[in-house]
Amino acid sequence: MKMHIKEFAKLTGVSVRTLHYYDEIGLLKPAFVDGNSGYRYYDEASLLRMQEILFYRELDFPLKSIGAILSSP
């Protein structure tokens, strides 16, 4: 299941701008970027990672720490 960035933003309650920022800092990369249009698409794995990000954000962890936590084994 692929979701366009707008659908993904609506589903997760995060703005499109935030998703662009998360992509920029490497916290949440889109599953696929259309080479012609540049549109970002997200999948189920992206959704699971976003749930983890939102969990740690709720606990007031800074984004840098969340990235470190999610990238550690």
MOZI-V950326 format. One record per helix or strand. SS is the DSSP state (H for helix, E for strand). FROM is the first residue (numbers start at 1). TO is the last residue. If there is no record, write none. Layout:
ss=<SS SS>
from=<FROM FROM>
to=<TO TO>
This chain:
ss=<E H H E E H H>
from=<3 5 16 32 40 44 63>
to=<4 12 25 33 42 58 71>
